[in-house]
């Protein structure tokens, strides 16, 4: 398992250059990847919270872990091979990006009654995220969810 964390430079427009917390990890797609991704996200956000001037409320950590869990679950379940999880905090927003090898974009399951079991992950992600996008890439797809880090 490859873990990369650190700071990444992003161009801040008129305000100049700034540094933001960033982390990435690659998972092989095994079922254990889901719990590993939740742990990785919690650790990243706790380290980020320790930085001066960065607010990461405890409920935002739990929400981020749930969103990551759903996105990595989808990648492990529906895409062959590894997936890449990237986390970045900038201007009070956490960007969660999951890349995998499948070009099939995620879709919200059809509405159903109480007999519908499972397939609610994307609905959960959409309900918790400020924004969501999925797009095909030269290899596979990129799914991005943005979460506000406010109390």
N, C-alpha and C positions, 0 to 999 in steps of 0.2 A: 504494500500500500504506500502510495506516494503522498506525503503531506507537505504542502508548501504554504507558509504563512509569512506575513510581513507587511510592509508598507509599499504602496504603489503610487507613483507620481501621476497625477491627472492635471490636465491644464484647466485652470480655474477662470478662464476668460479674463475680464478686466481686473480681477483680483489677483491674477498671477498664479504661480504654481503652489500647490498645496499637497499634502500627503494624507492618504486615507488608509484606514485599516482594510486589509485584503487577505483572503486565504483561499486556497484551492486544494482539493484532494480528489484522487481518482479511485473509484471502486470497481471491482471486477463484476459486479452484478449479482453477487450471491445474496441470499436473504439476510445474512448478517450485515450487509452494507447499510440497511435501513437504520438499525440501531446505532451503527458506527457513525452515520451521517448526523443523527440527532445529537450524539455526544460531541462530535466535532463542532457542530453549530453552537451548542451551549458553551463549550470551551472558548471558541472564538469570540462570542459575545461577552463572556465574562472578562476575557483579556481586554477587549475593546472598552468595556465599561471602566476599566482601571485607568484608561487614558484621560488626561485632563480635558475638560470641555466636551466630552462625549457622553450623552445620556442614553442609557440602555435599561429601561425599566424591566423588572423581573417578569412581568406579564408579556412583554415583547419577546423575551427569550423563549418563553413557552410557546408563544404563537409562531415564532420563527422555526422552532423545532418541529411543530406540527406541520407547517407548510413544507419544510425540507423533507420530512418523513413521507408525505404524500407524493411529492415530486420524484424522490428517489425510488419509492415503491413503484410508481408508474414506469420509470426507466428500467428497473430490474425486471418488472413483469412483462413489459411489452417490447423492449429493445434487446437485440442480441449483444452480448459483450459488455464492455466497461461503460461507465458513465463518469462524467466529470462534474463535481460540485464546486462552484465558486461563490464566495461571499464577499461583499464589499459594503462598507458603511461610508456614506457621504451625505453631508447636509441633513442629518436626522432621518435618513432613509437607509434601510438594509435592502440591497439587491441580492436576490438568490437566483443563481443561474445554474441550470442542470442541462448538460449536453449529453446526447447519446447517439447511437449509430442508426436508429430507425428514422426514416423520413416521414413516418405517419404522425400527423399532428394530433394532440390530445383533443377529445371532444367530450362535452358534458353528456352524461347518460340521459336517456329518455326518462321523462317523469314517470313515476310508477307509484303504486300503492305500497302498503306495508309489506307486501311480499317481496319487494325489491331488496335484495341483499347485496351489499357491497356496491362498488362503482360510484361512490360518492366523493372520492378524493378530489377531483377537479372542482366540484361544487364547493368543497371546504376551502380550497386554495383561493377561488374567486371571491368567496365571502370575506376572507381575512386579508386579502391583498388590496393595496391602493390601486395597483395596476398589474396587468398580466399580459404577456405576449408570448406567442410561440411561432417560430418560423423555421423553415427548412434551411439547412446550410449545405455547403458542398458535400459534406459527409454527415448525414443524420439531421438532427434538429437541435435547436436551442430553445429552452423554455425559461422565461424570466418572470419572476414575481417580485414586486416592490412592496415593502412593509414600512409603515411609519414607525419610528422609534420614539413614541411619546407615551406619557403616562395616561 
